[in-house]
Amino acid sequence: MPTNEGTIDRGIRVAAGLGIGSLAVVGPQTPWAWVGLVPVATGLAGYCPVYTLFGIRTCRAPEPK
């Protein structure tokens, strides 16, 4: 699977996802906090399907042919 996320983008996604996901354990404890798994998964994989739809790339790797 090609990567379309840069290092900083991936780090922000994982940190934000963990922050949102922590609301499932502490805080309001709503089921919506599990949405935090999405940015964690995309950050760890380095691939965002939404970026592909809009043609966005935040990584410096050469574009796959």
C-alpha positions in Angstrom: 0.0 0.0 0.0 1.5 3.4 -0.9 2.1 6.0 1.7 0.6 9.4 1.4 1.3 10.9 4.9 4.4 12.5 6.1 6.1 11.9 9.4 4.7 15.0 11.1 1.2 14.3 9.8 1.4 10.7 11.1 2.6 11.8 14.5 -0.2 14.4 14.8 -2.8 11.8 13.8 -1.6 9.2 16.3 -1.4 11.8 19.1 -4.9 13.3 18.3 -6.4 9.8 17.9 -5.0 8.7 21.3 -6.3 11.9 22.9 -9.8 11.4 21.4 -9.8 7.7 22.2 -8.8 8.4 25.8 -12.2 10.0 26.2 -13.7 6.5 26.1 -11.9 5.7 29.3 -11.8 9.1 31.1 -13.9 12.1 30.6 -17.5 11.9 29.3 -17.0 8.2 28.4 -19.2 8.3 25.2 -19.1 5.7 22.5 -18.1 8.5 20.0 -14.6 8.5 21.6 -13.9 5.2 19.7 -13.8 7.4 16.5 -10.3 8.1 17.8 -9.2 4.8 16.4 -9.5 6.1 12.8 -6.7 8.6 13.0 -4.6 6.2 15.0 -5.0 3.5 12.3 -4.3 5.9 9.4 -1.3 7.4 11.2 0.2 4.0 11.9 -0.5 2.8 8.4 0.7 6.0 6.8 -2.1 5.9 4.3 -5.3 8.0 4.3 -8.0 7.1 1.8 -9.5 10.7 2.0 -6.1 12.1 0.9 -6.2 9.8 -2.1 -9.7 11.1 -3.1 -8.5 14.7 -3.0 -5.0 14.0 -4.4 -3.2 15.2 -1.2 0.3 13.9 -0.3 2.1 15.2 2.8 5.1 12.8 2.5 8.3 13.6 0.6 8.6 10.1 -0.9 8.5 9.9 -4.7 5.0 9.5 -6.1 4.3 5.8 -7.1 3.9 5.2 -10.8 
